[in-house]
Amino acid sequence: MQEYPFADPLDATERVVISGGGHQAEFAPGGGGRLTRLSSGALDWIVPLIPTQWPAGKWPRAGSYPLAPYSNRIRDGVFTFNGARYTLQSVAGRPNAIHGAGLFQAWQVRNLAADNIDLVLSQPAGVLGWPWPFECVQRYRLDARGLSLSLSITNQGDTPMPFGLGIHPYFTAERVTLNARRVWPADADGIPTGSQVKHVRELRRSAEGCDTYLSQWEGRATLHWADGRELALHADPAFAHLVVYTAPGSDFLCVEPVTNVADAFNRAADGDTRTGIRTLDPGARFSATCLLGLTLPRGQR
């Protein structure tokens, strides 16, 4: 697969802050539309993203970035949709197309208030080989409950477009509890080979790490901190899949609500009906929401 590194590093120098309910959220619109910090006073819920520049293929393991117009990997950057074969490009150092192109581009601030922000990406056809133009909007709001997100995408092309959406936060939590009933075992390239019924109740940071694809997770998960903090993740049914990732011995735990499993387009083309792949007609819009509910221990409220 041809590699196409973006010519210039992302510039995440500009930061925009919203606050509400005793919480603060910071964003870098020019840095891939990232959430760079989520905190309650001095307590960080995600790993703060400090760098202001990085190459497209070597992003920091910090903050949270949007996944659009698909989540996770596409094997060799090649997929089939409606009988046509498409070839995508990768960023440098990545053998498979991964996470779409949204995290590699600057987003624009469309609306900004004290407690909410809209970040917008209007991507023309052809970016990293993706043949459809689209608009994606991240609408964040912060209040006493926590941080809510409405994530939407509109097909601006003239033919149906397959797509997926999600977010990739690097939480500072130690573990996550949930009730997932399906696992997608992956091969050495991190791409699922199918799925099987298996109950998963807890995953945590560890010396071994993990990269686990789940579905049938009820849209509910709770992240836990050693100091007693909890983050309740509530996601629309559209976020039918969940990825839990942590590198060996790392200080982060990624818990990613997504609409599709990795390599969903190819698995769907092969007849798998559980991949979460969706299609947008020309001009059509899709949106889904999730809430990061933030709860401090009684003595820290």
C-alpha positions in Angstrom: 0.0 0.0 0.0 1.3 3.4 -0.9 2.3 5.6 2.0 1.3 9.2 2.0 2.7 11.1 5.0 1.1 14.5 5.4 3.7 17.2 4.4 3.6 19.1 7.7 3.3 18.1 11.3 0.0 18.9 13.0 0.0 22.2 14.8 -1.7 21.8 18.2 -0.4 25.1 19.6 -3.8 26.8 19.9 -5.9 25.4 22.8 -9.5 26.2 23.5 -11.0 25.6 27.0 -14.6 25.1 28.1 -15.8 24.5 31.7 -19.0 23.5 33.5 -20.1 21.7 36.7 -16.6 22.0 38.2 -14.9 20.3 35.3 -12.7 21.7 32.5 -12.0 20.4 29.0 -9.3 21.6 26.6 -9.2 21.1 22.8 -6.6 21.6 20.0 -8.7 22.2 16.9 -5.6 22.3 14.7 -4.2 19.1 16.3 -6.7 16.7 14.7 -9.7 18.0 16.5 -8.4 16.5 19.7 -9.6 16.7 23.3 -6.3 17.5 24.9 -7.3 17.5 28.6 -10.3 16.6 30.8 -9.9 17.5 34.4 -11.7 18.3 37.7 -9.5 20.8 39.4 -6.0 19.1 39.6 -7.4 15.7 38.8 -6.9 14.5 35.2 -9.3 12.0 33.7 -7.3 11.5 30.5 -3.6 11.7 29.9 -2.9 15.4 29.2 -1.7 16.0 25.7 1.3 18.4 26.1 3.2 18.4 22.7 2.2 21.0 20.2 3.5 19.2 17.1 4.0 15.6 15.9 4.3 13.8 12.6 1.1 12.4 11.2 2.0 8.7 11.8 3.5 9.2 15.3 0.8 10.8 17.4 1.1 11.1 21.2 -0.6 8.5 23.4 -2.6 11.2 25.2 -5.8 13.1 24.9 -8.6 11.8 22.8 -9.1 12.0 19.1 -12.0 11.4 16.7 -12.3 8.4 14.5 -13.8 9.3 11.1 -14.9 8.1 8.6 -14.1 4.7 10.1 -12.7 3.2 13.2 -9.5 1.2 13.5 -7.8 -0.8 10.8 -8.5 -1.7 7.2 -6.2 -4.5 6.1 -3.6 -3.3 3.6 -5.8 -0.2 3.1 -8.0 -2.2 0.6 -11.7 -2.8 0.8 -14.8 -3.7 -1.3 -18.1 -1.8 -1.2 -21.1 -2.3 -3.4 -18.9 -4.4 -5.7 -16.2 -1.8 -6.2 -12.6 -2.1 -4.9 -11.0 0.9 -3.1 -7.4 1.4 -2.2 -6.5 3.8 0.6 -3.2 5.3 1.6 -1.5 5.0 4.9 0.5 7.5 7.0 4.2 6.8 7.4 5.0 3.8 9.5 1.5 2.3 9.4 1.1 -0.9 7.3 -2.7 -0.7 7.3 -5.0 2.2 6.9 -6.1 3.2 10.4 -8.7 5.4 12.1 -9.6 7.4 9.0 -8.0 10.7 8.2 -9.8 12.9 10.7 -7.1 12.7 13.4 -4.4 13.8 10.9 -6.1 17.1 9.9 -6.9 20.5 11.4 -10.6 21.0 12.5 -12.4 24.3 12.7 -14.3 25.8 15.6 -17.8 26.5 14.4 -19.5 27.4 17.8 -17.9 28.2 21.1 -19.5 29.1 24.4 -18.3 28.8 28.0 -19.5 25.2 28.4 -19.7 23.9 24.8 -17.9 23.7 21.5 -18.4 22.4 18.0 -15.4 21.2 16.1 -15.9 20.6 12.3 -14.0 18.8 9.6 -15.0 19.2 6.0 -13.0 16.6 4.2 -12.9 16.7 0.4 -12.8 13.5 -1.7 -9.4 11.9 -2.0 -7.7 12.5 1.4 -5.6 9.4 2.0 -7.6 7.9 -0.9 -11.0 8.1 0.7 -13.2 8.7 -2.3 -16.2 10.4 -0.7 -16.4 14.0 0.6 -18.0 14.4 4.0 -18.5 16.7 6.9 -17.9 15.5 10.5 -19.0 17.5 13.6 -17.9 16.9 17.2 -20.3 18.7 19.6 -19.0 18.7 23.1 -20.9 20.0 26.2 -19.6 20.1 29.8 -21.9 20.2 32.9 -22.2 18.7 36.4 -22.8 15.2 34.9 -19.6 15.3 32.9 -18.6 15.6 29.2 -21.2 14.8 26.6 -20.4 14.3 22.9 -22.6 14.3 19.8 -20.7 12.9 16.9 -22.2 13.3 13.4 -21.2 12.8 9.8 -22.8 13.9 6.5 -22.2 12.4 3.1 -21.4 15.3 0.8 -20.8 13.0 -2.2 -23.1 11.8 -5.0 -23.0 8.1 -4.2 -23.6 6.0 -1.1 -20.8 6.1 1.4 -19.8 3.4 4.0 -18.6 4.8 7.3 -17.9 4.3 10.9 -17.3 6.7 13.8 -15.8 6.7 17.3 -13.5 8.3 19.8 -10.1 7.1 21.1 -9.5 8.5 24.6 -6.4 7.7 26.7 -7.9 7.5 30.2 -5.7 7.6 33.3 -7.9 4.9 34.9 -6.6 1.6 36.2 -9.4 -0.7 35.1 -12.8 -0.8 33.4 -15.8 -2.9 34.4 -18.5 -3.8 31.9 -20.8 -6.5 30.7 -19.7 -7.5 27.2 -21.0 -10.7 25.6 -19.0 -10.9 22.3 -15.3 -10.9 21.6 -13.5 -10.5 18.3 -10.2 -12.3 18.4 -7.5 -10.6 16.3 -4.5 -11.8 14.3 -0.9 -10.6 14.6 -1.9 -7.5 12.6 -4.6 -6.5 15.1 -7.4 -7.4 12.6 -10.3 -9.6 13.8 -10.7 -13.0 12.3 -14.3 -13.5 13.4 -16.3 -13.3 16.7 -17.4 -15.5 19.5 -19.7 -15.4 22.5 -17.6 -14.7 25.6 -18.5 -12.7 28.7 -16.0 -10.0 29.6 -16.5 -8.3 33.0 -13.2 -6.4 33.6 -10.1 -5.3 31.8 -7.2 -3.4 33.3 -3.7 -2.0 32.8 -1.1 -4.6 33.1 2.5 -5.6 32.3 1.1 -7.6 29.3 -1.2 -5.0 27.9 -4.3 -5.7 25.9 -6.0 -4.9 22.6 -9.5 -6.3 22.8 -12.4 -5.9 20.4 -15.8 -6.2 22.1 -19.5 -5.9 21.1 -22.8 -6.5 22.7 -21.6 -4.4 25.6 -24.9 -2.6 26.3 -23.4 0.8 25.8 -22.4 0.9 29.5 -18.9 0.7 31.1 -17.4 2.1 34.3 -13.7 3.2 34.6 -12.1 3.1 38.0 -9.2 5.0 39.6 -7.2 4.1 42.7 -8.3 7.3 44.5 -12.0 6.2 44.2 -12.9 8.3 41.1 -15.3 6.7 38.6 -16.2 7.6 35.0 -19.5 6.1 33.8 -19.4 5.7 30.0 -22.9 5.8 28.5 -23.2 5.4 24.7 -26.0 5.2 22.2 -26.8 1.8 20.7 -25.1 3.0 17.5 -21.8 2.6 19.3 -22.3 -1.2 19.2 -18.6 -1.9 19.5 -16.0 -1.2 22.1 -12.2 -1.3 21.9 -10.1 -1.6 25.1 -6.4 -1.0 24.6 -3.4 -0.5 26.8 0.2 -1.0 26.0 2.4 -3.2 28.2 3.2 -1.4 31.4 1.6 1.9 30.2 0.0 4.6 32.3 -3.1 4.8 30.1 -6.2 2.7 29.4 -8.1 3.4 26.2 -11.8 2.6 26.3 -13.2 3.5 22.8 -16.9 3.5 21.9 -17.1 2.9 18.2 -19.7 2.0 15.6 -17.7 -0.6 13.7 -15.2 -3.4 14.4 -11.8 -3.2 12.8 -11.7 -4.1 9.1 -15.5 -3.9 9.1 -15.9 -3.1 5.4 -14.1 -6.3 4.3 -15.8 -8.5 6.9 -19.2 -7.2 5.8 -18.3 -7.8 2.1 -17.5 -11.4 3.1 -21.0 -11.8 4.7 -20.4 -11.0 8.3 -23.5 -9.2 9.6 -22.2 -8.1 13.0 -19.5 -5.6 11.9 -21.4 -2.4 12.5 -20.8 -1.1 9.0 -23.3 1.6 8.0 -24.1 3.4 4.8 -25.1 7.0 4.1 -26.9 8.1 1.0 -25.9 11.3 -0.7 -26.8 14.2 1.5 -27.8 12.0 4.4 -26.6 12.7 8.0 -25.9 10.3 10.9 -25.3 11.2 14.5 -24.8 9.4 17.8 -24.0 10.5 21.4 -22.1 9.4 24.4 -21.6 10.7 27.9 -18.4 10.6 30.1 -20.1 10.8 33.5 -17.6 12.0 36.1 -17.9 11.1 39.7 -15.4 12.3 42.4 -14.9 10.6 45.8 -17.0 12.3 48.5 -14.0 14.1 50.0 -12.9 15.6 46.7 -16.2 17.0 45.5 
